[in-house]
Amino acid sequence: MTGPARTIVTAVTTDALIEHRREIADFKERIRNRRLQIAGLYGTPIVIAATLLTWVSLKVLVWLNSDTPTAINGIFGGATLILVIAFIAQAIAEFSEPATWRDAKTPVRKLLLELSLAEEWHILEARRRTPPPVDRQASYKERLPAEVARLRAESRHYRRVHLVMQWLLFLSSAGVSAVTAWYDPPQPGKGVLIALGFTVTVITAAAGYFKPRERAFNLQQTADSIEEHATALDLGIAPYNAAEESINLENFATAVEKLRAEQRMREQQLDQPQQGQQQII
């Protein structure tokens, strides 16, 4: 096949696969939106009932023999009114003719089925139009910057979670000592101490279970390693200094997939209990 003809075929194949990816992305977005619509439509009445129940409970438990403060009535009354208006608007958007929402009255399972069919069709088309290995390896290299950016974003997320948890832990621990030294009577210092002690316990347990610091470190390490290999490939330095580009691309894809497999293994180890981690190690 001549150069121009091959270019045309490649362009047609690329456009077809891109169109399939757009369809899959559209289905995923529709599923997310539909789940939010259903959660809002059926969750708002529950929130309204909870708000009214809280309002009545405060009246019975706190202000049974006196008038409820105007501020409390205003807060709960305004919240209830806003929730009722939101529910009415969502019901109109769901059941009006024509429907305002794109997938009104459409079950999520139907959208999931359509997404599954679109993904299956994409796989069949990709298999039928599969380009040569060298082209796939080259395109794999071009996709890596997005993967590196994703790893760095997740690393920053877990670092922020770790910092927030640590600051809450510091402040709560300091608050326990401060309240203990400041209050001599049992109340209200006793209630504050209970709340602070509960916060310290929850944060300590959550930090030990979810391990955000370790997750952030592993993600950052994997992103740096992938970026190091990509830089070596671009500069043509070892281990990607072979004469043939196809060999370099093959070695590069193999190395990056190994790094990603190691990252998944580390994530699985972090998800295991401490005893399970020792057995794996």
C-alpha angles and dihedrals in degrees: 000000000000124000099256093043092050090048091054092049091048091050092051091048092049093049092049093050092045090052090053091050090051090052091050092048090049092053091049091051091048091051091051091048093046092051090051090048092051092045091052095043097050098026097055094068089051091052090048091052091047091050093051091045091051090048092051092043092054090050092051099040102036111018102027094129098034141044118281111248115263092235092057092048090048094050096048094038093050092046091050092049092050091049092049091051090048091051092049091050091049092048091051091049091049103042105026121111113262092027118236095211118073096231100028114162089009115130116231090232090062091054090047090053091050090048091051091051091048091051091048091050090049091053092050092048092046090051092049093047097037110154123219118287093253091057092047092050091049092050089047089058091051091054094055098083089064090049091050091048090051092051092049091048092052090046091053090048093054091044090054091048090050093049093048091049092048093049091048088049092049094047094045093048091049090046092055091057093042095050092045090053096041104046121061098172117073092242137091089359092060093059092047091050091051091051093047093046090049090051092050092050094048095047093047092050093045093049091050093047103041096032097203093176093056092045091051091050094049093048093048091048093051092047091051092049093050091047090050091054092046091052091049090051093049092049094043094233129141129333088021100047098107118134094240117067092210091063091050092049092048092050091045094052090047093051094047093048089051090053092049091049090052090050091052090049091053090050090052090050091052090051092054122088116258093261091049091051092054090051092050092048 
